[in-house]
Amino acid sequence: MINSVSVLVMDGVAPFEFGVVCEVFGIDRSGDGVPNFDFKVCGPEAGRPVRTSVGASLVPDHGIDQLLGSDLVAIPAVAGPDYPQEALDAVRNAADSGSIILTICSGVFVAGAAGLLDGRACTTHWMHSDRLARQFPTARVDRDVLFVDDGNLISSAGTAAGIDACLHLVRRELGSEITNKIARRMVVPPQRDGGQRQFIEQPIPVRCSEGFAPHLDWILTNLRHPHTVDSLAKRASMSGRTFARRFVEETGRTPMQWVTDQRVLYARRLLEETDLDVDRVADRAGFGTATLLRHHFRRVVGVNPSDYRRRFSCPIGLAAQQDS
């Protein structure tokens, strides 16, 4: 049960991620039947402004001593890598006393610096995941998911994933009815599965050589057609073995892995921007059958095509174009 929430702000705090915590836990929604939280904004020193990442300042009403005893301590994204030692001590003491620690985006680095990631499952924004794994090698970093619930430590990926993590925690501690009321006021979906992938574009790698790029361009414009390593190698006037080796060197993926990934990305675009049914999306993306599309789409994206369309569809009239 969560009754009290303290959010830690330090120099370099990101306003959006800070605002997410405030929006979920800091607003009086008692008129909607949502219990009020004892909400505190805590900084290194009460009343002393902290600089945000966008050049403005905010003034915390409370000092970091108020973290101790809170049911939930939230740490929004903040610039690093140096954090006040007294803040790290306060976060560690709060965790030791039973507080749930919730981090958003790079806020997880604060938890790591406080010694809370050893042997723990966690995540962060995909841009920071490799650095997180290097900096805290004993942490079990999941690079793909929206958030990770590891009991008294919940970490989320960047930006909007913080909303998902906060609402997940509300659901876990207070139930679906309260969560739905908060989500409705925020005009967001009440639930996105934490295991859903962070939706990352996978463009042609910038290190792709000028001589090899036309081969990739041709594949991208012919995804609908069947391909094999041998057929692609023949078109490139290479042996199958040489082509496969060059392809890995250029893209970091085998030819068929890369083709499948690009087909999934194209299918994702069709699901977002057209009203084509799943069978036709599968055909145009080169999968041939909806069953094969579902298999690869869920593997790469983390949800099935129909669920993805419900969440991200924004038709712009491309269906007729895709029929050509």
C-alpha angles and dihedrals in degrees: 000000000000119000103147128045128186122186120202117222125184136164108300096030114160112238097213096052090043088050091052091060091046092049095052101037108015105057124089106241097157088123087066093049095261115137116241117244124219091244124192133177108212129193137171088274128016111246095011113118119240121207118241125217091257099055100262125107135227129198119224115215093209139047126236091263086078091068090076111090097018116132089221130027112193122198114192124198113297136174116257172127096155118057129175109270091224089058092051091048091050093051092048093047091049091052092047090052092054106270119147110238116215120186129188121204110313091004085091088073088065090053089049093050088051089056097251101122102065106128091347129130112239145149142201139179110315090242090062101036098096091049090048091053092048095046095046105029095174092058118097100231117196105200099190112046132091094232142346124223108204098166109263091011119068119176129181139196122246133312112325092025086071088067090054092050093048093049091046090055092048089051092048094049104029106021139248098289094062091042092053092051092052092045092049091054090048091047093231133121110275092226140024114172112252089223091062111114123254101253103243126173113232106204125179104288114262090229091064107123121243091243094053099042095081090061090056092045090054092051091050091054092046103043091127093066125078116261137189131180090252094050092048091046092051091052089050091048092240136118115260092249094048092046093050092049093048091046093056091046091052101040108017089237135088114254096256094043089054093046091050092049091051091048090053091050091050091047089051090054091049090050090051099043108029140047094227112139119246094260092056092044088054091050096048093045091053100250094114096208135047089232092060091044092053091049096053096035093056091045093053103031101027099233133067120263096254093053090047092052092050091055102038109022115133105162114207100177100271096132094091091048092052091054091064 
